[in-house]
Amino acid sequence: MRSRYSAFAVGDASYLLATWHPSTRPDDLELDTRRWFRLDILDRERGGPLDREGVVTFEAHWRNAFGAGSQRETSRFVREDGRWLYVDGR
């Protein structure tokens, strides 16, 4: 989760796509002009060293030319071949 947040913060769309599960991954990704500056992990279910699935609830804070705000999401991840992949979020 933190590495994907960092990729959003630096605008690394290729990393985001590479860590997205193929079943839900878009063909391309266009990032907006938000400047992400803080990530708060609010809750975690599973996702430990022996788990194959995990759920993370987070709030990511941003700023842009029009103001500031945050995005709260609960994201699902699966581990395949030793790598965590983002599935989806709500």
C-alpha positions in Angstrom: 0.0 0.0 0.0 2.7 2.5 1.0 4.7 1.8 -2.2 1.6 2.5 -4.3 0.9 5.7 -2.4 4.5 6.7 -3.1 4.0 6.0 -6.8 1.0 8.3 -6.8 3.0 10.9 -5.0 5.8 10.9 -7.6 3.5 10.3 -10.6 4.8 6.8 -11.4 1.9 5.4 -13.5 4.0 2.4 -14.7 4.6 1.2 -11.2 0.9 1.5 -10.3 0.0 -0.5 -13.4 2.7 -3.1 -12.6 1.3 -3.6 -9.1 -2.3 -3.8 -10.2 -3.9 -7.3 -10.5 -4.4 -8.2 -14.2 -8.1 -9.0 -13.7 -8.9 -5.4 -12.8 -6.0 -3.4 -14.2 -6.9 -0.7 -16.8 -5.0 -0.5 -20.1 -3.5 2.8 -19.2 -3.6 5.3 -16.3 -3.7 9.0 -16.4 -2.7 10.7 -13.1 -4.1 14.1 -12.1 -2.3 17.1 -10.7 -2.9 16.5 -7.1 0.1 16.7 -4.8 -0.2 13.9 -2.3 1.5 14.7 1.0 0.3 12.3 3.7 -1.0 8.7 4.1 -2.8 7.4 7.1 -3.4 3.7 7.4 -6.7 3.4 9.4 -7.2 -0.3 9.4 -5.7 -3.6 8.1 -7.2 -7.0 7.8 -4.9 -9.9 7.1 -2.0 -9.1 4.8 0.6 -10.6 7.0 3.6 -12.7 5.9 1.6 -15.9 5.7 -1.5 -14.4 4.1 -2.5 -14.5 0.4 -5.1 -11.7 0.8 -5.3 -8.4 2.6 -7.5 -5.4 3.0 -6.2 -1.9 3.9 -8.3 1.1 4.8 -6.5 4.4 4.4 -6.9 8.1 4.0 -4.6 9.9 1.6 -4.3 13.7 1.8 -3.7 16.0 -1.2 -3.5 19.5 -2.4 -3.9 21.2 -5.8 -4.4 24.7 -7.2 -8.0 24.7 -6.0 -7.5 23.6 -2.4 -6.9 20.5 -0.3 -8.8 17.3 0.5 -8.4 13.6 1.1 -9.4 10.3 -0.3 -10.5 7.5 2.0 -10.6 4.0 0.5 -10.7 0.4 1.5 -8.4 -1.5 -0.9 -8.2 -5.3 -1.5 -4.9 -6.9 -2.3 -3.8 -10.4 -3.2 -0.3 -12.0 -3.1 0.8 -13.8 -6.2 4.3 -15.2 -6.7 5.4 -13.4 -3.6 4.2 -9.9 -4.8 1.2 -8.0 -3.4 -1.1 -6.8 -6.2 -3.9 -4.2 -5.9 -7.3 -5.7 -6.8 -9.9 -2.9 -6.2 -11.1 -0.4 -3.7 -14.2 1.2 -2.5 
